[in-house]
Amino acid sequence: MKLEEYQITGANFLAENYHALLADEMGIGKTAQAIRACDFICARSILIICPASVKIHWQEEFRKWSLRKLLLSIIENGKSLVDEYAEVIIINYDLLQRDRIFNSLKARNWDVIILDEGHYLKTLTSKRSVKVLGSFGIARSAKYKWMLTGTPIENRPVDLFPLLYTLGRKHLGKYDSYESYVMHFCDGYYDHVSGKPMPNGATNELELRDMLKGFMLRRTLKDALPKADVQIIRMEKNIQINKLESECSFPSYFKPMAELGALASLRQEVALAKLPQCIQYIKDTLMIVDKLVVFAYHRSVINQLAEALGRYYPVKFFGGLTISQRENVKNYFVNDPKSKVFIGQLKAAGVGLDGLQKVAHQMIFVEVDWIPFRQCIGRLRRMGQEADKVIVQLLVCKDSIEEQMLGTINSKLKSINKILGD
């Protein structure tokens, strides 16, 4: 297989840097670039850590893009043995929590460790971050450490700190402590009870963008991908939603950090209350498109959508599915003409899912989330999409909590785009 010119540039960038972040936009070939970079440095001991949903994808991509015949092994589950003769081992983040597996992998000296969907490590103190990036983490066993993610900042600049602190600390300059980084780049403040620095947004974005040069490579290839036409479709705010929101005090919920979960129950109730309107809108859309991708946040919303759209043979894609179940769900939607609707959970279906773009060009969000959802859009706006543009529709109740959330999301996206240079 032949790489595109920009992919060769990306592979060289990785090969020339012991620590690097490849942050190309979703769907333009980060996996292929990382694999070819392993060829460039003649790596013979490669560990790939990725979400469970893409382990098979990595195996297939290695066989497609590597110029060498390397012995590959996938660690399927907690009972799997680590193949000491394998030159490429593929494991998901969660299995690193198993001490037997972790210790076996940690004992090896790796030429390369590839951290796919590196934003999974955005919380410095999480168990997975400690296992990978901590003082005794597995990344310490590798010469080259490459991180891949199309969304290095999902939410706010504080998301970048664990990656920079552990892999690109020299680029932080005088802001190499959590306190100095948060206070300078995250609109930080000191908590009046604990006295600890707390992130509250984004500041000095352009300065941070310049500091990332040499550590992060990002290309959006705007001309190579179809445009995304994002539309807000306003649903009527019914009596039930008015009643739900009247029982909440909005100002108290929109304090810093409260957005991380305090409104989860209200958001679910609002989504269920507007669901009849959403279902009708989806049915109307299916009169003009052959296949449709739908995203929602809550499992209850997904289940009710699937039940109401039964005659369209919908598939459900959510967290907890095994690798084979995920592949079966995707393949049924892609290959069976009867299946018209793919219903994906925002987080579970937002990464490691390739192929939907071959049969669909329109998606509908029945629910929105605080974290910007460009990864979900990347399921259709990626290489292989033949339509001139991808249509993205957000079904939002007007004058509701959902519209307030969109305002916050828009503000976050502006800061993220400044930092990433998009």
ABEGO torsion letter per residue (X at the ends): XBBBAAAAAAAAAAAABABBBBABBBGAGAAAAAAAAAAAAGBABBBBBBBAAAAAAAAAAAAAABABBBBBBBBABAABBBBAABABBBBBAAAAABAAAAAAAAABBBABBBBBGAAAAABAABAAAAAAABAABAAAABABBBBBBABABAABAAAAAAAAAAAAAAAAEAAABAAAAAAAAAGBBBBAAAGBBBBAEBBGAAAAAAAABGABBBBAGAAABBBBBBBBBBBBBBAAAAAAAAABBAAAAABBGAAAGAAAAAAAAAAAAAAAAAAAAAAAAAAABABBBBBBABAAAAAAAAAAAAAAGBBBBBBGBBAAAAAAAAAAAAABAABABBBBBAAAAABGBBGAAAABABBBBABBBABBAAAAAAAABBBGBABABBBBBBBBBBGBAAAAAAAAAAAAAAAAAAAAGX
